[in-house]
Structures are given as C-alpha cells and as structure tokens.
Amino acid sequence: MEGAPEVRGPRDLRCSDKDRERVAEALREAAGEGRLTLSELEERLEATFKARTYGDLQPITKDLPQGPYPLPDVTHGQVQRPAGYDRAPIPRPTGGPPAVRTERITTILGEEKRDGRWEVPARLEVVCFLGSVRLDFTEAIVRAREIVVQIGVVLGSVTLVVPEGIDVRIEPGANVLGERKHRLTGPVTPGGPIYHVRGFVVLGDVTVRPPKNRRPLFGGS
C-alpha cells in the first residue's frame, strides 16, 4: 500500500490497548513495591499510553524485574512473554479489607514539609493553624490507587506539589474567607493514582500546583 510505514521487524508492529494496559499494570505494581516514585510513574505511564509500537513499549519496563515488554513472535502469531507478564493474580486475604494506613500532620504556629523520597499513606490528615504545610509528591512513593488528603486549615496554608498528569480532585467543603487553588493544567494521564483533597478552609488557602522544574519525559528506544 502506497504511503504505508515500513515494517522491518516485530518492533515496528503496532501494539494494542491490551499491551499498553499490561505495561501500565507492571508500572503500578513497581510503584507499589517502592521501585518507582510518583514522578517516575507518571512519566512512564504517559509514555505507555502514547506508545504506538512494540518498540515504543519495550524500554519502559527494561529496568524492572518484569524486563522489557516482549516482542510478538510473528512466525507463530503469538507473543513470547518472560516471567512477570504471565504471573497469576495475587490472592487477596480473606476476613475483611485491610486497615487503611493513616498519617496525621499537625502544625500550630509552625511549618511542616514532606519532600524527597517519602512513602505516602492511603490517608493523610493535615491540620494547619497559623502555619504552613508543604507536601511535595514529586519523588514520593505511592502504593495506594487512591489517596485521601483530609485538611483542616485555619489562618494557614497547605500546598500540594504534584506532577502534571496526576489526577487531583479538590472536593467541596466548608470555605470561610478562604481560597482553594488548582493549578495543574495538563491532561490527566490514565492509570495513575487519584488524589482526593477534602476538608475545610477558614481564612487560609489550599493550593495544588506542579513542580517548578519538570524532568524530561521518560522514553526512547
């Protein structure tokens, strides 16, 4: 067909939505094990869902235990999968849901910061009175699929620094002469964690913003 792209091997074949979702699941699992930070997870998920060919997908997981995503065996019409892509579902324990890990941050006439490589609990309770709290999730390790940030701000400020592409939802709550600012402008990257920001603000502010300096997108063949 005139104008059709040249296919020189399996790397040039188009990947499917199922292929992209398998890579995304491997990335989410790696993040849950502490192998990837939130920033790295977001970058690689973005590269995954932009991938068009098997060659695009291969490098995304090459430094993880699953290894590079396998190329299809065009001779037999099958995909050869190394250990890690065919693993059986992990059995879930019985006896009710596990306890949600919670961390509480309280500041009164002071300042609290979380940054660098820190582990984010499934629920963060932040109380800020006449002070400031800054939570930088850029290099954080996020194991939960959904994170709840419960806030209570009185004459203070809470700032969440989150990579573009992460789904952060500021939910309705009591707001008395306060301000809620959501400054993430890019589209949400599929497959990433979801942040729910809840609570009340009295004569204070809550801000969600991206990092000032973003690293280049992970990728490359």
Secondary structure, DSSP 8 states (H G I E B T S, - for coil): -TT-----SGGGSB--HHHHHHHHHHHHHHHHTTSS-HHHHHHHHHHHHH--BHHHHGGGGTTSTT-S---EETTTTEE---TTSS-------SSS-----EEEEEEESSEEEE-SS-EE-SEEEEEEESSEEEEE-TT-EE-SSEEEEEEEEES-EEEEE--TTSEEEE----EES-EEEE---S---TTS-EEEEEEEEESSEEEEE--SS--------
